[in-house]
Each structure stands twice: as structure tokens, then as C-alpha cells.
Amino acid sequence: MDVFYAFPSGTQSVLARAISAEIRAVLAARRMSRRELGSKIGLGNNYLALRLRDAKPLTLDDLELITHYLDEDVDEFVQRAWDTHSERLWVEQGDAIKKAEGEAQRRTEDDPEEVSVEPLQQESRASGKRGSRARRD
């Protein structure tokens, strides 16, 4: 199975992004700030901000702390996150893949003599560079 990660940066998993989106939605519905949540569960504001913006992935420990404090069942929370947010995120990921492919195509068209990586890798292997050892017969 091929898996393509194409979000521009940060957390790449659609499931992880759906979970952070659901946490943000629950916080908004309860009129609770990220700072308030972090202080109640012992996570720093910056740490939590990076995870809720999808700049860094949430850990399972983070998820357990958050759902426990929000009085949510983890299984139900994850399922709701997936059901609510995954379709939109798959579309965003598809758009990001198309954008990346388009940018790669434009770079190739702009510089048709762009150096290919494969010949360089073959050349370095043949010359014995990059830590490879020459075979002795």
C-alpha cells in the first residue's frame, strides 16, 4: 500500500490532524482556551500550541490526558474526530499532492537540464564514496 504524505509541514497523518481538529472544536464549544487546558493537564502552552496547530504530532499520552480531562471516552473521541474531519483533510491532502506535483513539473520545465539524482548515486557507488567499501575478490 502506497502512503503519500503531502501536507506542507508538520503532522502528516490525516488521523492525527483529525484528532487535533476535534480537540480544537471541543475547546471552542466549551469556550475553553488552549492555555487553560494545558495548565489543567500539565502541558505547557507552547507544547500544546504546536500540537494543536499540527506543527508537531500529539502523542498517545497527550491524547489520553486531554480526553480524560475533557471527560471524553478515547475510543469515541477518535471515532468522532475521524467521522467529522477526515473527509475534509483527505481533500486538503489531495490538493497538497497536486500542488507539489505541479511545482515539481514547473521546476522540471524551467530547468530541463536539471541533474538527475540516480546517475549521481550510481557514480558515487562506483567510485566507492559515501562510506561504501570496495569488494575484494
Disulfide bonds with the S-S distance in Angstrom:
none
